[in-house]
Amino acid sequence: GVSFGAEHFAETSYYFEGGLRKVRPYYFDFRTYCKGRWVGRSLLHVFGTEFRAQPLAYYRAAARAGRLRLNEEPVRDLDIVLKNNDFLRNTVHRHEPPVTAQPIRILAEDEEVVVVDKPSSLPVHPCGRFRHNTVIFILGKEHGLRELHTLHRLDRMTSGVLMFAKTAAVSKRIDQQVRQRQLEKEYVCRVVGEFPEHQVVCEEPILVVSYKVGVCRVDPKGKPCQTLFQRLSYNGSSSVVRCLPRTGRTHQIRVHLQFLGHPIVNDPIYNMEAWGPDRGKGGKIGKTDEELLKALVEEHRCKQSLEVLGIGEEDLSSGGESKDCEDSGDGTKSAEAEPINGSSCPAEDEKDLEGDDVAACPLKSDTNLETLDKDQELSLCGNQDGQTGEKGWAEKDPLCVECRTSRRDPSPQELVMFLHALRYKGADFEYCSSMPEWAREDWQG
């Protein structure tokens, strides 16, 4: 179960603008214990080699501002040598990406479960750059639903039926059904072109290319999987297709549709020019994995749409790949599970000191971090009540790169992908949502 309390929900507040749900920037502590490879190294060396998204001048200024703490004592000297079990805390000014303003609809609720209709663009639980703009936090803050147990997941860009257990016992019971393959999941999507009228079964194995960016492809070395597809309608340019995943691989539906030559109309990963002239049809890419990732990132950079992927420049410049999101092979993961940028981590508290929200772009030249000190308001800024020296939300922060960075907001349309979880059925339950507007037979985009 994932449990957050009033103190977490009070960190900041929402506001709505241009069809988007936004989070006011706020102060947040990233905490971590000293990793084995850091023992015997200075804090300065660790920052310089493993947290390169910021210049060392930033960390020196953060230390002078009292934002770096070692074993709960302010760090005055970055040359201090780290020991085993040292506990580090880094206070950052956190900016979360916007999500669609579409509300979370509660489809059903009783003493055992809560079932919601999740909007596209919302991660299920805190991960990467998202905390308050997640289903778990919104349900807790706006509906008083707390200590929920995640039974399955949907990819951030996938909308539809999402089910939570209210108790560990219910979670365990349904998890047994998941492991025994007793659950049925039905999706609906809108794909490019005229999909075949007959049922199509795709059994191509899927390999994860990057957990960080969240990209997969068909590959003989991948994990076995199966998806059944049935066309529901065709409007002359695109088709609405019913999808029944029989296994639960990461991005399974999206990858199989791409392989079949009918990617989802507005898929921000698998319907991009980076895959080549045929958009990856038949598994023909003509690039190495590294070349593919570079091309995908560059395509989104040109469109100023990295935020649509749920990543920022800092995610691309920090560390190596994580495999936290690898599926277990037993069908316990949703067919549209979160990539690492929207990862399965239940909370952020054990993230690295840098966090995912410290931007990688260099500070502007008119900011001399070497000379900044507390006299220049480097301590934590005031919150919405005008109080100072206390953590809360603050629109501007003198150390924060995000505060100096101008970003284009995505449009609400950019935050909707035409893939929807329509039905979720178990041995003793069945929950359905209504068909999305874009899946109507007479829809024209």
C-alpha positions as semicolon CSV with decimal commas, in nm:
position;residue;x (nm);y (nm);z (nm)
1;G;0,000;0,000;0,000
2;V;0,102;0,359;-0,061
3;S;0,028;0,588;0,230
4;F;0,060;0,966;0,233
5;G;-0,058;1,195;0,507
6;A;-0,178;1,550;0,551
7;E;0,178;1,684;0,572
8;H;0,252;1,547;0,225
9;F;-0,066;1,684;0,070
10;A;0,003;2,025;0,228
11;E;0,339;2,064;0,050
12;T;0,177;2,268;-0,223
13;S;-0,150;2,329;-0,408
14;Y;-0,301;2,292;-0,754
15;Y;-0,421;2,555;-0,995
16;F;-0,587;2,522;-1,336
17;E;-0,485;2,708;-1,647
18;G;-0,542;2,654;-2,018
19;G;-0,703;2,312;-1,970
20;L;-0,410;2,193;-1,757
21;R;-0,376;2,094;-1,393
22;K;-0,063;2,259;-1,256
23;V;0,130;2,232;-0,930
24;R;0,277;2,538;-0,763
25;P;0,657;2,497;-0,726
26;Y;0,752;2,381;-0,378
27;Y;1,045;2,274;-0,162
28;F;1,110;1,904;-0,131
29;D;1,372;1,686;0,035
30;F;1,544;1,415;-0,166
31;R;1,699;1,169;0,078
32;T;1,937;0,879;0,040
33;Y;2,177;0,667;0,240
34;C;2,539;0,659;0,133
35;K;2,585;0,406;-0,145
36;G;2,865;0,154;-0,113
37;R;3,066;0,304;-0,396
38;W;3,060;0,644;-0,225
39;V;3,227;0,525;0,097
40;G;3,567;0,686;0,139
41;R;3,498;0,951;-0,123
42;S;3,437;1,317;-0,056
43;L;3,096;1,468;-0,105
44;L;3,252;1,704;-0,360
45;H;3,385;1,407;-0,560
46;V;3,046;1,233;-0,553
47;F;2,866;1,544;-0,676
48;G;3,128;1,600;-0,946
49;T;3,117;1,245;-1,082
50;E;2,762;1,120;-1,025
51;F;2,546;1,435;-1,017
52;R;2,678;1,619;-1,320
53;A;2,347;1,782;-1,410
54;Q;2,455;2,077;-1,197
55;P;2,793;2,252;-1,175
56;L;2,986;2,215;-0,852
57;A;2,918;2,585;-0,789
58;Y;2,552;2,494;-0,743
59;Y;2,630;2,242;-0,468
60;R;2,866;2,484;-0,295
61;A;2,592;2,748;-0,298
62;A;2,337;2,492;-0,175
63;A;2,568;2,401;0,112
64;R;2,613;2,767;0,208
65;A;2,235;2,802;0,200
66;G;2,194;2,508;0,441
67;R;2,015;2,293;0,185
68;L;2,257;2,001;0,209
69;R;2,254;1,797;0,528
70;L;2,464;1,498;0,633
71;N;2,322;1,294;0,920
72;E;2,084;1,589;0,975
73;E;2,372;1,833;1,026
74;P;2,426;2,116;0,776
75;V;2,713;2,046;0,536
76;R;2,971;2,324;0,563
77;D;3,257;2,156;0,378
78;L;3,204;1,950;0,061
79;D;3,544;1,787;0,118
80;I;3,392;1,581;0,400
81;V;3,454;1,208;0,345
82;L;3,149;0,983;0,339
83;K;3,115;0,680;0,565
84;N;2,893;0,373;0,553
85;N;2,531;0,444;0,654
86;D;2,571;0,821;0,621
87;F;2,231;0,981;0,554
88;L;2,213;1,269;0,308
89;R;1,934;1,515;0,247
90;N;1,911;1,766;-0,036
91;T;1,636;2,031;-0,036
92;V;1,538;2,135;-0,386
93;H;1,286;2,368;-0,541
94;R;1,061;2,127;-0,724
95;H;0,865;2,191;-1,044
96;E;0,620;1,928;-1,169
97;P;0,507;1,895;-1,531
98;P;0,144;1,988;-1,599
99;V;-0,119;1,724;-1,672
100;T;-0,463;1,744;-1,826
101;A;-0,727;1,919;-1,617
102;Q;-0,975;1,640;-1,688
103;P;-1,104;1,513;-1,350
104;I;-1,058;1,161;-1,218
105;R;-1,402;0,995;-1,228
106;I;-1,482;0,740;-0,959
107;L;-1,655;0,446;-1,130
108;A;-1,716;0,234;-0,820
109;E;-1,630;0,231;-0,450
110;D;-1,711;-0,002;-0,162
111;E;-1,537;-0,122;0,154
112;E;-1,290;-0,325;-0,053
113;V;-1,200;-0,135;-0,368
114;V;-1,195;0,200;-0,545
115;V;-1,222;0,199;-0,924
116;V;-1,154;0,514;-1,123
117;D;-1,145;0,631;-1,482
118;K;-0,791;0,767;-1,514
119;P;-0,731;1,059;-1,751
120;S;-0,442;1,043;-1,994
121;S;-0,111;1,210;-1,887
122;L;-0,147;1,123;-1,516
123;P;0,100;0,876;-1,360
124;V;-0,058;0,633;-1,116
125;H;0,177;0,710;-0,826
126;P;0,473;0,941;-0,748
127;C;0,767;0,877;-0,977
128;G;1,023;1,072;-1,173
129;R;0,920;1,437;-1,182
130;F;0,562;1,368;-1,071
131;R;0,435;1,368;-0,712
132;H;0,123;1,581;-0,661
133;N;0,016;1,542;-1,024
134;T;-0,051;1,170;-0,977
135;V;-0,365;0,961;-0,930
136;I;-0,264;0,860;-0,576
137;F;-0,210;1,219;-0,461
138;I;-0,522;1,360;-0,627
139;L;-0,739;1,085;-0,478
140;G;-0,589;1,155;-0,137
141;K;-0,608;1,533;-0,154
142;E;-0,941;1,579;-0,331
143;H;-1,137;1,265;-0,239
144;G;-0,995;1,169;0,102
145;L;-0,895;0,825;-0,030
146;R;-0,570;0,723;0,136
147;E;-0,361;0,412;0,201
148;L;-0,465;0,261;-0,130
149;H;-0,305;-0,057;-0,269
150;T;-0,218;-0,050;-0,638
151;L;-0,354;-0,363;-0,806
152;H;-0,238;-0,288;-1,160
153;R;-0,093;0,005;-1,348
154;L;-0,159;0,204;-1,659
155;D;0,102;0,390;-1,858
156;R;0,098;0,763;-1,788
157;M;-0,045;0,841;-2,133
158;T;-0,307;0,563;-2,119
159;S;-0,652;0,645;-1,984
160;G;-0,922;0,421;-1,845
161;V;-1,020;0,174;-1,574
162;L;-0,781;0,170;-1,281
163;M;-0,849;-0,036;-0,970
164;F;-0,718;0,004;-0,613
165;A;-0,767;-0,217;-0,307
166;K;-0,846;-0,055;0,028
167;T;-0,687;-0,329;0,238
168;A;-0,387;-0,560;0,215
169;A;-0,615;-0,866;0,232
170;V;-0,814;-0,757;-0,073
171;S;-0,493;-0,671;-0,255
172;K;-0,351;-1,017;-0,184
173;R;-0,670;-1,190;-0,303
174;I;-0,679;-1,004;-0,634
175;D;-0,306;-1,041;-0,680
176;Q;-0,355;-1,417;-0,672
177;Q;-0,599;-1,382;-0,962
178;V;-0,340;-1,177;-1,149
179;R;-0,071;-1,441;-1,098
180;Q;-0,306;-1,718;-1,205
181;R;-0,397;-1,528;-1,522
182;Q;-0,763;-1,505;-1,419
183;L;-0,797;-1,138;-1,508
184;E;-0,921;-1,006;-1,841
185;K;-0,820;-0,662;-1,964
186;E;-0,977;-0,496;-2,265
187;Y;-0,846;-0,182;-2,430
188;V;-0,967;0,031;-2,719
189;C;-0,747;0,250;-2,938
190;R;-0,748;0,450;-3,261
191;V;-0,475;0,351;-3,505
192;V;-0,338;0,476;-3,836
193;G;-0,493;0,335;-4,153
194;E;-0,742;0,060;-4,230
195;F;-0,690;-0,222;-3,981
196;P;-0,785;-0,572;-4,110
197;E;-1,146;-0,673;-4,049
198;H;-1,057;-1,022;-3,925
199;Q;-0,909;-1,090;-3,580
200;V;-0,533;-1,040;-3,568
201;V;-0,310;-1,219;-3,315
202;C;0,038;-1,077;-3,257
203;E;0,289;-1,288;-3,065
204;E;0,612;-1,100;-3,134
205;P;0,855;-1,094;-2,837
206;I;0,924;-0,752;-2,686
207;L;1,258;-0,616;-2,567
208;V;1,309;-0,302;-2,356
209;V;1,541;-0,059;-2,534
210;S;1,551;0,202;-2,257
211;Y;1,390;0,203;-1,914
212;K;1,479;0,569;-1,864
213;V;1,312;0,704;-2,179
214;G;1,057;0,422;-2,183
215;V;1,108;0,263;-2,524
216;C;1,059;-0,100;-2,634
217;R;1,071;-0,286;-2,966
218;V;1,006;-0,625;-3,115
219;D;1,317;-0,844;-3,095
220;P;1,379;-1,223;-3,096
221;K;1,570;-1,177;-2,769
222;G;1,267;-1,018;-2,604
223;K;1,010;-1,171;-2,373
224;P;0,720;-1,373;-2,518
225;C;0,380;-1,207;-2,530
226;Q;0,047;-1,218;-2,707
227;T;-0,216;-0,959;-2,802
228;L;-0,548;-1,012;-2,980
229;F;-0,684;-0,731;-3,199
230;Q;-1,028;-0,682;-3,355
231;R;-1,131;-0,384;-3,564
232;L;-1,446;-0,206;-3,445
233;S;-1,476;0,071;-3,706
234;Y;-1,296;0,257;-3,985
235;N;-1,362;0,619;-4,080
236;G;-1,160;0,637;-4,401
237;S;-0,829;0,734;-4,243
238;S;-0,803;0,562;-3,905
239;S;-0,949;0,257;-3,729
240;V;-1,084;0,192;-3,381
241;V;-0,943;-0,138;-3,257
242;R;-1,031;-0,359;-2,960
243;C;-0,720;-0,498;-2,785
244;L;-0,700;-0,801;-2,555
245;P;-0,351;-0,842;-2,407
246;R;-0,294;-1,199;-2,288
247;T;0,037;-1,109;-2,125
248;G;0,158;-0,795;-1,953
249;R;0,475;-0,663;-2,113
250;T;0,576;-0,300;-2,105
251;H;0,404;-0,105;-2,387
252;Q;0,285;-0,436;-2,532
253;I;-0,021;-0,305;-2,717
254;R;0,162;-0,004;-2,859
255;V;0,464;-0,204;-2,977
256;H;0,252;-0,477;-3,138
257;L;0,040;-0,221;-3,322
258;Q;0,353;-0,049;-3,449
259;F;0,491;-0,383;-3,569
260;L;0,165;-0,450;-3,755
261;G;0,199;-0,117;-3,936
262;H;-0,091;0,048;-3,752
263;P;0,057;0,256;-3,469
264;I;-0,173;0,454;-3,241
265;V;-0,258;0,780;-3,421
266;N;-0,098;1,015;-3,167
267;D;0,151;0,784;-2,992
268;P;0,440;1,012;-2,884
269;I;0,689;0,724;-2,902
270;Y;0,585;0,457;-3,151
271;N;0,440;0,681;-3,423
272;M;0,743;0,906;-3,473
273;E;0,967;0,970;-3,774
274;A;1,266;0,848;-3,571
275;W;1,161;0,489;-3,645
276;G;1,219;0,539;-4,018
277;P;0,994;0,582;-4,323
278;D;0,778;0,282;-4,227
279;R;0,756;0,388;-3,860
280;G;0,893;0,052;-3,740
281;K;0,649;-0,167;-3,935
282;G;0,760;-0,531;-3,936
283;G;1,035;-0,446;-3,689
284;K;1,235;-0,268;-3,960
285;I;1,409;0,026;-3,797
286;G;1,749;0,053;-3,965
287;K;1,911;0,202;-3,657
288;T;2,097;0,077;-3,354
289;D;1,919;0,119;-3,021
290;E;2,147;0,413;-2,939
291;E;2,074;0,581;-3,272
292;L;1,701;0,524;-3,226
293;L;1,696;0,680;-2,879
294;K;1,900;0,977;-2,996
295;A;1,666;1,031;-3,291
296;L;1,354;1,009;-3,071
297;V;1,492;1,258;-2,821
298;E;1,602;1,498;-3,095
299;E;1,262;1,480;-3,262
300;H;1,090;1,579;-2,938
301;R;1,352;1,845;-2,865
302;C;1,276;2,006;-3,202
303;K;0,907;2,002;-3,119
304;Q;0,975;2,127;-2,765
305;S;0,774;1,829;-2,643
306;L;1,007;1,636;-2,412
307;E;0,754;1,705;-2,136
308;V;0,499;1,495;-2,327
309;L;0,732;1,198;-2,268
310;G;0,743;1,283;-1,898
311;I;1,116;1,351;-1,914
312;G;1,338;1,656;-1,909
313;E;1,693;1,729;-2,010
314;E;1,805;1,635;-1,659
315;D;1,667;1,282;-1,698
316;L;1,876;1,234;-2,009
317;S;2,197;1,360;-1,851
318;S;2,174;1,175;-1,519
319;G;2,314;0,830;-1,451
320;G;2,252;0,503;-1,629
321;E;1,950;0,290;-1,689
322;S;1,742;0,152;-1,405
323;K;1,564;-0,180;-1,434
324;D;1,305;-0,117;-1,166
325;C;1,038;-0,129;-1,432
326;E;1,122;-0,467;-1,579
327;D;0,818;-0,691;-1,574
328;S;0,825;-1,011;-1,375
329;G;0,709;-1,236;-1,654
330;D;0,418;-1,367;-1,448
331;G;0,158;-1,129;-1,583
332;T;0,156;-0,908;-1,273
333;K;0,236;-0,595;-1,469
334;S;-0,017;-0,405;-1,673
335;A;0,010;-0,434;-2,048
336;E;0,076;-0,061;-2,050
337;A;0,307;-0,030;-1,752
338;E;0,504;0,277;-1,658
339;P;0,844;0,338;-1,812
340;I;1,121;0,446;-1,580
341;N;1,044;0,809;-1,636
342;G;0,709;0,724;-1,494
343;S;0,846;0,443;-1,293
344;S;0,696;0,198;-1,050
345;C;0,864;0,355;-0,747
346;P;0,598;0,400;-0,475
347;A;0,763;0,709;-0,331
348;E;1,053;0,945;-0,393
349;D;1,215;0,940;-0,050
350;E;1,498;0,709;-0,146
351;K;1,580;0,887;-0,470
352;D;1,931;1,015;-0,529
353;L;2,020;1,354;-0,387
354;E;1,991;1,529;-0,716
355;G;1,637;1,418;-0,778
356;D;1,468;1,419;-1,115
357;D;1,364;1,781;-1,102
358;V;1,703;1,954;-1,100
359;A;1,740;2,071;-1,457
360;A;2,047;1,986;-1,661
361;C;2,061;2,308;-1,859
362;P;2,338;2,545;-1,743
363;L;2,261;2,837;-1,519
364;K;2,244;3,173;-1,690
365;S;2,569;3,364;-1,709
366;D;2,437;3,648;-1,495
367;T;2,406;3,413;-1,199
368;N;2,735;3,384;-1,008
369;L;2,675;3,095;-0,770
370;E;3,024;3,122;-0,627
371;T;2,940;3,457;-0,469
372;L;2,584;3,390;-0,358
373;D;2,531;3,340;0,012
374;K;2,255;3,351;0,270
375;D;2,254;3,729;0,271
376;Q;2,123;3,707;-0,084
377;E;1,814;3,508;0,015
378;L;1,952;3,162;-0,045
379;S;1,765;3,020;0,250
380;L;1,425;2,868;0,185
381;C;1,190;3,127;0,043
382;G;0,858;3,223;0,194
383;N;0,544;3,017;0,143
384;Q;0,202;3,130;0,039
385;D;0,137;3,289;0,378
386;G;0,437;3,516;0,343
387;Q;0,627;3,332;0,617
388;T;1,000;3,291;0,575
389;G;1,242;3,019;0,670
390;E;0,976;2,747;0,644
391;K;0,930;2,495;0,368
392;G;0,624;2,552;0,156
393;W;0,546;2,652;-0,196
394;A;0,726;2,947;-0,351
395;E;0,699;3,066;-0,708
396;K;1,063;3,173;-0,735
397;D;1,387;3,052;-0,583
398;P;1,734;3,209;-0,635
399;L;1,907;2,871;-0,675
400;C;1,652;2,704;-0,898
401;V;1,737;2,656;-1,265
402;E;1,374;2,575;-1,352
403;C;1,275;2,920;-1,227
404;R;1,507;3,069;-1,493
405;T;1,393;2,838;-1,769
406;S;1,108;2,926;-2,003
407;R;0,912;2,618;-2,112
408;R;0,624;2,585;-2,352
409;D;0,319;2,431;-2,190
410;P;0,182;2,131;-2,377
411;S;-0,169;2,173;-2,509
412;P;-0,440;1,953;-2,351
413;Q;-0,462;1,770;-2,686
414;E;-0,093;1,678;-2,670
415;L;-0,154;1,509;-2,334
416;V;-0,414;1,266;-2,468
417;M;-0,309;0,943;-2,638
418;F;-0,579;0,737;-2,809
419;L;-0,540;0,426;-2,592
420;H;-0,801;0,354;-2,326
421;A;-0,847;0,070;-2,074
422;L;-1,215;-0,007;-2,129
423;R;-1,275;-0,309;-1,906
424;Y;-1,111;-0,492;-1,615
425;K;-1,264;-0,826;-1,516
426;G;-1,179;-1,077;-1,245
427;A;-1,335;-1,391;-1,099
428;D;-1,589;-1,196;-0,894
429;F;-1,589;-0,844;-1,040
430;E;-1,610;-0,652;-1,366
431;Y;-1,563;-0,278;-1,414
432;C;-1,611;-0,080;-1,734
433;S;-1,576;0,282;-1,837
434;S;-1,759;0,461;-2,115
435;M;-1,612;0,470;-2,463
436;P;-1,393;0,780;-2,513
437;E;-1,510;1,044;-2,760
438;W;-1,226;0,973;-3,004
439;A;-1,342;0,608;-3,030
440;R;-1,685;0,697;-3,172
441;E;-1,746;0,558;-3,520
442;D;-1,824;0,900;-3,665
443;W;-1,526;1,077;-3,503
444;Q;-1,308;1,285;-3,733
445;G;-0,978;1,420;-3,599
